[in-house]
Amino acid sequence: MTLVALILYFAVLLGIGFYCRKHSTDVNGFVLGGRSVGPWLTAFAYGTSYFSAVIFVGYAGQFGWRYGLSSSWIGVGNAIIGSLLAWVILGKRTRVMSQHLNSSTMPEFFGARFDSNALKICASVIVFVFMIPYTASLYNGLSRLFGMAFSIDYSACIILMAVLTAIYVIAGGYMATAINDFIQGIIMLFGIVIIIIAVLKTQGGLVEAVNKMALIEDAGAGVAKGEFASVFGPDVIGLTFVVLLTSLGTWGLPQMVQKFYAIRDEKSILKGTIVSTIFALIVAGGCYFMGGFGRLFDGPALYNAEGKIIYDAIVPEMLSTLSPALIGLVVILVLSASMSTLSSLVITSSSTLTIDFLKDNFIKNMSDRKQVRCIRVFIVVFIAISAVIALIQYSSSVTFIAQLMGVSWGAMAGAFLAPFLYSLYGKWVSRASCWVCFIFSTTLMLANMIIRPYFPELFQSPINCGVLAMVAGFVIVPVVSAFTKKQDKNRLEQIFECYYN
């Protein structure tokens, strides 16, 4: 039954991809869906790009284990800060200014906003370097779920997911991705609710499960009874850093912000805001809430030979006792979450490399048709590289890759968030401040990966260090702008006139 559902699911995805080929004949259509995507599709595309198997399997298990039921605050933060406030503060202005500047990507926006081709190239390099390991991380968590449901080798899972995603993205571009995201989002919404109910039922219901959590202690971590079931959990500071990185960080991620470029009009922003927030509250809130009960399923399967906890094994262990039908639903849910995010990342990466790096810099007079063809080629390249990285990480003890995945989010969000947000609202932002922010954040996160033991204890964690990079950007941009050359006033008036109409 599960296999039949998967085959039907894959057939629908591919069918939509080929159906949307008519929308992907030029760059604007392939990358942004002709800037005519409605609020529902945009909201679901935003949400499904936000939440993947990394959230459902990795983060939900890891942070649920560390913080107990208080990990639910991460989902609440994702909904309020990462969705609601992101749409309210960034949505309309991003849509209006990006169209006014005729920019299709975040690097192209920086290049046009600050009249700097070098800034555009630098931003595209940052996306290129840090997006691939982030893309590879999407495959994490699928191995145990597929093994539990079908006894399928992880390598086969990776190859299948990569090939199917490549086909429908190459065929239909952004519009195919948006429509498929809507379908995948529906699966995620209903799936997470059903799975939470089923998991709690195995523990005697919600009240009984909470009571059991209140009895758990972890002497090794200094956590007393009751703390895993308390409102703010055993580590408020650590929880706050996770909320900030996973919520505020989305404001600076190219694949998230690009959704605002593609929405049909400013009127669609309000409806998209509501839908996106509700989606995030249910999906993210549900994932972390469920993960908060992970310690109730403690057992030998959660530990490696050295006795260390395997965080990616927590959620699969929670689900292993469910019926075959529900396990099949989980597999489709996690696969949907991963494929939707993967498609968004590869479109962002390939379009950035083509439009911002190759076009005009290395290939002159690049026609629309050539750009689309080049983007499609890079989609294959990006998916292939990410799949190879995932396979290498799975079959070897290469820790470098895993560390680089951890710093990807912090590096991109730290580099782009403050310059992008300030430049939407303020004429005072200088080109130099963007350069300093780019260099500071990427250098900080790479240093965290290479010489982590030398960092202060609080910032040895890539999560905490990523928050530091983001917060520092809000200080760096105004301080550097105050002492560096501003843009020409007439040019600034031309840029900001789009808000006056």
N, C-alpha and C positions, 0 to 999 in steps of 0.2 A: 504493500500500500504506500509506504513511504517513498519507495523507488519510483512508483508511478506518479506520485505527486511531484517529485523532483523533476522527472522528465517533462511533465506538463508545464511546470514552472519555467524550466529552461526554454521550452518551445515558445512560450509567451514572450519571454525576454528577447529572444532572437527575432521573433515576428515583429515586435515593436521596433527593433533596431532597423530592420529592412523597410518597414513602413515609413519611417521618418527620414529616409534618404533624401526626399525632396526638400527637407529643411536644411540640408547640410551641403549645399552646393557652393557656398562662399564662406569666407572666414566669419563674418557676422552671424550667419546661420549656424555654422558648425560649432563655434565656440560659445555663442550666447543665445542661440535659438531665435535669432533675429530681433532680440530685445522685446519679445512679444509673449513671454511666458507668464501665465496667469498666477494669481496669488496662491492658490492651493498647490499647484505644481512646484512653485518656488519655495513655499514653506516646507513642503515635504522633502524637496531636494536639499534644503538647508539642514533639516533634521537628520535625514539619512546620511548626509555627508559628515555630520557631527558624530553620530553614534555608530560604532562598528563592533566587530568581534573583540577588539581591544577593550572596549567598554564592558561588553556583556560577559566575556569570559575572564579577561585579565584584570581590569581595574575593579570590577564588581567583586571579584573574589579576593583580590589583594587588600583593597581598602575596607571591605566588609570584615575581613579577618582582623585587620589592625584596629578599626574603630567601632566595630559592632554596628548596632542599629543607627548610630549617629552618622554613618556613612551616607544615609539618605539625604543629608544636607548637601552632598555633592550634586545629586540630581536636582535638588531645589535650586542650587546656585546655577547649574547649567540652564535651567528653565528661565530664571529671573534675569541673571546677568548675561549668560551666554546666548539667550534667545530674545527675551522681551526687550531688555535695554539695548542690545545690539541692533535690533530692528528699529527701535525708536530713535536712537542716536545716530546710527550709521545709514540706515535704509534709504531714506529719501535723498539725503545729500549725496550719497554715493551714486545713486541712480542718476541724479540730475547732472552732477559734475562729470562723471565718467562718460556720459553721452555727449556732453558739451565739449569735452576734450577728445572725443572719439577714441577712447581707450578701451581695450577689450580685456586687459590683464592688469594686475596690480603693478608690476614693473613699468608697463606702458603708462599707467596713471602717474607714477612718480616722474617718469621722463617728461611727460607733457606738462605736469603741474609745475615742475621746477626748471623746465627748458634745459634738460640735461640728458643727453644720450648716454653719458658715462654712468649716471645714476641708474638709468634704466637697465643697462648691462649688468651693473653690480647687483641690483635687485634680482635679476633673472638668474645670476650665478648662485645667489643664496637659495633661491627656490630649487634650482637644479640639484645643488649639493645636499640639501636637507630634506627634500621631498622623497627621494628614492628610498632611503631607509625607513621613512615614515610609511611609505607605501608597502614596503616589505613586511612591516609589523602587522599589517591587516590579516596576514595568513595565520598569525599566532592564534591559538585557541581552537582552530578548526580541526587540527589533527585528532585531539582526544574525542571531540564530538563525533566526527566521522568514524573513528575507530570504534566508538561505543555503539553507533547505530548500524554500521555496515561492515565493520572490520576491514575498511579500506585503508591502504597505505597513505601516509601523509603526502608523499610525493605526488600520488595520483590526484589528491584533493587540490593541491596547488596548481597543477597543470590544468585540471578541468576548470577551475575557477578563473585562471588567467586567460585561457582560450575563449571561454564563453564571454567574459567581460570585453575582451579585445574585439570580438566579432560585432557585438551590438553597439559598442561605442564607435568603432570605425565606420560602421554602416550609417548610423543615425545621428552621431554627434551629441550635442548638448540636449536637443529636444528628446531624443531617444532615452538619454540618461534621466531627464526630468520625469518623463512618463513612467519609466521603469522604477524610478525612485518613489513615485506615488504608490505604485503597486507594492513595492517592497516595504514602504512605510505602513501601509494598511496591515500587512503581515506582521510587522513589528509591533504595532499597536495592540492588535488582538492577541498576538502570540504571547507577549510579556504578561498581560493580565491573566491569561489562562495558566501559564507556567507558574506564576506566583501563587495562585490559588492551589494548584496541584502540589507545589513544594510545601506550603504551609499545612496542607491536609496530612502530609506524611508525618508531621510533628504534632498532630492533634488540634490544629487550628491556630489562628493568630494569637489568641490570649495565651494558650498553652506554650506556644513557641517563644513568646516574649518572656514568660515566666522561666522557661528553661535557660534563656540567654542571661537572665538576671542571676542565675546560680553559677555561671561560668567565671572562673578567674584564671589569670595567667601570671603566676608568681615570678617567672623569669623575666617578664616584661614589666613587672610592677603594677599589674592591673588587678584590683580587688573585685570581689563579687559585686554585681550590680552595675559596674561601669560600662560593660558592653551593652547594657539595656538602657543606659541613661540618655538624656536628651543630647548632650554634647560630647559624650564618649570619654575615653581615657586620655586623649591627646588633642586638645582644642587647637593648639598652634599648628601641629602637623595637618590636621583636618582643614584648617583655614588656608594653608598653602595649596593643598590639593584643589579646594574649591576655586581659588583664584586662578590657578594655572589652567584648569579645565573649563573655566567659565569665561574669564576675561581674555584668556588667550585666543579664543575664537575670533576676536575683533581684529586680530592681526594676521590671520591665516588666509592666504590668497584664495584657496578653494572655497572658503566660507564667504568672504567678502564679494567674490565674483558672482554670487547668487543675486546680489542687489543690482549688479550691472544688467542682468538679463530680465528682470521683472518688467511687466508690460508698461505700467505707468505709476505715477505717484499715488493715485487713488487705491491701487492694489496693496500698498504698503500696510495700511491698517488691518485689512483682512489677513494678510500674510503674517503680521505680527501676532495676532490672536491664535491662528492655527499653529504657527511654529512654537509658541509658548506652551500650548496645551500638549502638543506632540512631545516636546522635551520633558515636560512634567511627568507624563505617563511613561515614556520609554526610559529616560535616564533615571527618573525617580524610582521607577519600578525595578530597574536593574540593580541599583545600589541598595534599595530596600531589601530585595531578595538576597543579595550578597551579604547583607548584614547578619543573616542567620547562618553563615557558613560554618561557624564553630560547632553548630549542632550536628554536623556531619563529619566531625573529626575522626580520622581513622588512618590505618597504615598506608592507604593509597595516596595520601596527601604528602608523603615524605619521601625524599630520595635516600640513597644508600648511606649518606652522611647524616641523616636525621634532620635535614633542613626542609622547611615547608616549600611545596611546589604550588605557587599561587594559581597557576593556570589549571591546576587539577581540582581546585575547590568547587567551582561551579559545575563542571562535568560530574563530579562525585555527588553533588546535590541532586543532579538530574538523573543519575543512573538507575534510581529505583522507580522511575516513572514508567508508565505503560509504553509499549512500542509506538503507539500512535502519537503520544505526547513527545516522545524522543524525536520522532520524525518532524513534528512541528518545531521543536527546538533547532534541529539541523537546518530547516528551511529559514527559520528566523535569523539565525547567526549568519548563514550564507547570504541572506538578503542584506543584512547590515554591512557585511564585508564587501560584497560586490558593489553596492551603491556608493560606499565611500571610495573604493578602488577606482570606479569609473570617474568620479569627481576629481580625484587626485591626478589621474593620468591625463585627463583633458587639460587641467591646469598646468601640469608640468610640460606637456608637449606643446601647448599653445604658447607658453612663455618662452620656451627654447626657440621656437620658430619665429614668433612675432617680435620678441624683444632682443634676442641674441643674434640670430642668423640674418633676418631681414634687414637690408640696408647696410649692415655692418660687414657681412661676409658674402651675401648674395644681393646684388643690386637689381632693382626693377623686378622684384618678386611679385608676380601676378597673384590674384586671389586663388586661382586654380592651383598654382604651384604651392602656395601656402597651405591650403587644405591638404594637398597630397603629402606635404612634408609633415604636417601635424599628425596625419594618419600613420606615417612611417614611425614617428617618434612614439606614438601610442604603443605600437608593437615593441619598440626598443625599451620603453620604460617598464612595461608589464613584464617583459622577458628578464630584464635586469633585477627587478624586485622579486620575481619568482626564484631566480638563481640565488639571490641573497638569502631568501627564506629557506631554500633547500640546504645551503651551506651552513646556516645557523642551526638548522635542525639536525644535520648529520655530523657536526663537528663541535669542538669546544671553543669556537671563535667567540670570545667575549667582546671584541672590538665592535662588532656589528650591533650587538644588543645595546651597548653603551651609546652608540651613535643614534640608534632609534630613540633612546631616552632623551637626548638633547635636541632632537629635531624640532619638536613643538616649541620648546623654549627659545631656540635660536630664531625661528621665523617670527614668532609672536613678539619677541623682544626687539627684533630689528624693525619690524613694520608697524606695530600697533600705534605707538605714540606719534611717529611722523605722519602716518596716514590720518589718524583722527584729528590731530592739530591742523593738518593742511586742508581738511574739509571745512574747517571753521575759521581759521585765522590766516590773515594776509601776512602776518609777521614772521611766519616760519621761514627759516633760511635753508638754502641748499646744503650748506656746511653742516647744519644740525642733523640732517638726514644721514650724511656720511658718517658722522661721529656715532650716531645711534646704530647704524648698520655694523660698523667695525666693532664697537664695544660689545654688542650682544652676541655676535657670532664668535668673537674671540673669547668671551667669557664662557660660553657654552662648550666650545672646543677644549678650552683649558680645563673645564670641569670634567670632561671625558678623559683627558690625557694625564692630568696631575691632580686628580680628585682628592687624594689624601692630604694634600697641602692646603686645601680650602678649610675655612672655619667649619666646625662640625655641623652647624645649622645648614650650611650651603653645600655640603658634600652631596646631598640629594639633588639629582637633576631637576626634580620638581621644584624644590625650594630655590634652586639657582635660576630656573626659568622665570619664576615670579620676580626674583631680584632683577633680572634683565628687563622685564616688562616695566616694573616700577621705576627703575633707573631711567628708562626712556622718557618718562613723563617729566623728569627733572632735566635730563640732558638737552632735549629739544628747546625748551624756553631759555635755558641758560646760554647755550651756544648761539642761539638766534639773537640774543641780546647783544652779542659782541661780534657778530659777523654780518657780512653784506646781505642786504635784502634784495628781492627782485625789483625790477623796474615797476613803478607805480602804474603806468599805463597798461603794462602787461597784466598786472594783478587785477586791474579793473575788468579787463577782457575775460580773465579766468572766472571771476566771481559774478559777472553779469548774469550768469545762468540762474542765480538765486533771486534776482531782482524782478524777474518777469512774473 
